[in-house]
Structures are given as structure tokens and as C-alpha cells.
Amino acid sequence: MNAGPIEIYSPRIAANRGMWDLGAIQFKVYEILAEGKTVTSEMIETAKVFLGEEVIDDAQKMGDSNGLGFVIIHPGDLGLTIAAQWWAQGSVLCQRIYRRQYDDAVPLDTINRPAVACVWELEIITAEQAIWRETMMKSQHDKSAYLQTFAS
């Protein structure tokens, strides 16, 4: 069995980029940057198209969306990942991922290659789970507090 390459962990810059209201879902927006990488206007446009044309459609088909979520735009070492998450049924985190290698014009097949997230994205996902629990999973849920609280 080949274990494959193991990457040596080093922290990456992560920051909040505000919020995007796409009607059916309000997304908190994060970026994570591999060393030497930046989020470009093309990446922002790709994320907005992905959310608007694919994620919102999937969320509406699934039903039970809480209308809130977050997206991570992550220019990594090898390519771009856009990880969109939205909350449904009060406690279920749903996800769609867009992944494209820098030297490919076509995104990877994320259905047959079902990666969940890298360790840097998981840090934000874990923090968002705690924020959701603390602001929305109580008798008086607070949508504004959820949208204003970002992973640090």
C-alpha cells in the first residue's frame, strides 16, 4: 500500500471577506491562502457563479435550508478550492465543492473524487460549527449574531 506524499503542516493565512447575500442563502465568505497565493477577481467571480448556479440550486432541490452558510475560497499550492457549506434542518451542514488545478481548464469531478476538506479548511468548518451551535441552536436563535461572528 502506498501512503502517498505527506505534506508538512505550516499555518496559512485565513481571513473573512464579509458576506454575500444570494437571496436563498446568505454566505459568510472566508479566504485561505497558501504561501505566495492571493484571491484574484477571477476567483471571486468563479465563486459567485458556482454559488449562484450550482449551490443555490442544490440547496433548493434538497429543501429544508436554513438560508445561512459560509464559503471558503482557497487558492492552494496546486489549485483552487471553493468549499460552499449551508445549514439545513437546524443542525445539518451540507457541502458542495469546486476544485480546479491551476493548469486545467476544467474543474475536478468532486462526485467521484469525494474529498471533504483539507486541514486548513477544516479549521474554519470546525469554528463555524461552534458558532452555529452557540448562536442558532438555542431557544432564541440569533441570525444576526451568526452572520456577524467569523472564525478567528
C-alpha positions as CSV (number, residue, x, y, z in Angstrom):
1,M,0.0,0.0,0.0
2,N,1.4,3.4,-1.0
3,A,0.6,6.0,1.6
4,G,1.3,8.8,-0.9
5,P,3.0,12.1,-0.1
6,I,2.7,13.6,3.3
7,E,2.7,17.4,3.5
8,I,4.5,19.2,6.3
9,Y,2.0,21.4,8.1
10,S,2.5,25.1,8.3
11,P,-0.2,27.7,9.1
12,R,-1.9,29.5,6.3
13,I,-3.3,33.0,6.3
14,A,-7.1,32.9,6.7
15,A,-9.4,35.9,6.7
16,N,-13.0,36.9,6.5
17,R,-14.1,38.6,3.3
18,G,-17.5,39.7,4.5
19,M,-20.9,38.4,3.5
20,W,-22.6,37.6,0.2
21,D,-26.4,37.6,0.1
22,L,-27.6,35.4,-2.7
23,G,-31.3,35.6,-1.9
24,A,-32.0,32.0,-0.8
25,I,-28.8,31.8,1.3
26,Q,-26.6,34.4,3.0
27,F,-22.9,33.2,2.9
28,K,-20.1,34.3,5.2
29,V,-17.0,34.5,3.0
30,Y,-13.6,33.3,4.0
31,E,-10.3,33.1,2.2
32,I,-7.3,30.8,3.0
33,L,-4.0,31.5,1.2
34,A,-1.2,29.1,0.5
35,E,2.2,30.7,0.6
36,G,2.6,33.2,-2.3
37,K,-1.1,32.9,-3.3
38,T,-3.8,35.6,-3.4
39,V,-7.5,35.6,-4.1
40,T,-8.0,37.1,-7.6
41,S,-11.0,38.8,-9.0
42,E,-11.4,35.8,-11.3
43,M,-11.5,33.5,-8.3
44,I,-14.2,35.7,-6.7
45,E,-16.2,35.6,-9.9
46,T,-15.8,31.8,-10.1
47,A,-17.0,31.5,-6.5
48,K,-20.1,33.7,-7.2
49,V,-21.0,31.8,-10.3
50,F,-20.6,28.5,-8.5
51,L,-22.7,29.6,-5.6
52,G,-25.4,31.2,-7.8
53,E,-25.6,28.5,-10.5
54,E,-24.9,25.3,-8.6
55,V,-25.0,25.6,-4.8
56,I,-28.3,27.6,-4.5
57,D,-30.0,25.2,-7.0
58,D,-28.8,22.1,-5.0
59,A,-29.9,23.7,-1.7
60,Q,-33.4,24.5,-3.1
61,K,-33.7,21.0,-4.6
62,M,-32.7,19.4,-1.2
63,G,-35.1,21.6,0.8
64,D,-35.0,22.4,4.5
65,S,-32.3,25.1,4.1
66,N,-31.9,27.5,7.0
67,G,-30.8,30.2,4.5
68,L,-27.4,30.6,6.1
69,G,-23.9,29.2,5.3
70,F,-20.3,30.0,4.5
71,V,-17.9,29.7,1.6
72,I,-14.2,29.2,1.7
73,I,-12.1,30.4,-1.3
74,H,-8.8,28.7,-1.0
75,P,-6.0,29.2,-3.6
76,G,-3.8,26.3,-2.6
77,D,-0.4,25.1,-3.7
78,L,-1.8,23.1,-6.7
79,G,-5.2,24.7,-7.4
80,L,-8.3,26.5,-6.4
81,T,-10.8,25.1,-4.0
82,I,-14.2,26.8,-3.3
83,A,-15.9,25.0,-0.5
84,A,-19.5,26.0,0.0
85,Q,-21.4,25.0,3.1
86,W,-25.0,25.7,4.1
87,W,-27.1,24.8,7.1
88,A,-30.3,22.7,6.8
89,Q,-32.8,21.2,9.2
90,G,-31.4,23.3,12.0
91,S,-28.3,21.1,12.6
92,V,-27.1,19.6,9.3
93,L,-24.2,21.0,7.4
94,C,-24.4,20.5,3.6
95,Q,-21.5,21.0,1.2
96,R,-20.6,21.4,-2.4
97,I,-17.0,21.8,-3.6
98,Y,-15.5,23.3,-6.7
99,R,-11.9,22.2,-7.3
100,R,-9.7,23.0,-10.2
101,Q,-6.0,22.5,-10.7
102,Y,-4.2,25.7,-11.9
103,D,-3.1,24.1,-15.1
104,D,-6.5,22.6,-16.0
105,A,-9.4,24.5,-17.6
106,V,-12.0,22.0,-16.3
107,P,-12.8,21.5,-12.6
108,L,-12.2,18.1,-11.0
109,D,-15.0,15.7,-10.6
110,T,-15.9,16.1,-6.9
111,I,-18.6,13.4,-7.0
112,N,-16.3,10.5,-7.9
113,R,-13.3,12.1,-6.0
114,P,-15.2,12.9,-2.8
115,A,-12.7,15.0,-0.8
116,V,-14.3,16.8,2.1
117,A,-11.8,19.4,3.1
118,C,-8.1,20.0,3.8
119,V,-6.8,20.6,7.3
120,W,-6.8,24.4,6.8
121,E,-10.5,24.4,5.6
122,L,-11.4,22.1,8.5
123,E,-10.3,24.7,11.0
124,I,-12.9,27.1,9.6
125,I,-15.5,24.4,9.3
126,T,-14.9,23.4,13.0
127,A,-15.1,27.0,14.1
128,E,-18.3,27.6,12.1
129,Q,-19.9,24.5,13.7
130,A,-19.3,26.1,17.1
131,I,-20.6,29.5,16.0
132,W,-23.8,27.8,14.7
133,R,-24.3,25.9,17.9
134,E,-23.7,29.0,20.0
135,T,-25.9,31.3,18.0
136,M,-28.6,29.2,16.3
137,M,-29.1,26.1,18.3
138,K,-30.8,27.6,21.3
139,S,-34.3,28.6,22.2
140,Q,-33.8,32.2,20.9
141,H,-31.6,31.7,17.8
142,D,-29.8,34.8,16.7
143,K,-29.3,35.0,12.9
144,S,-27.6,38.4,13.1
145,A,-25.1,37.0,15.7
146,Y,-24.3,34.1,13.4
147,L,-23.7,36.3,10.4
148,Q,-21.6,38.7,12.4
149,T,-19.4,36.1,14.1
150,F,-16.5,34.8,12.0
151,A,-13.9,32.1,12.7
152,S,-10.7,33.7,14.0
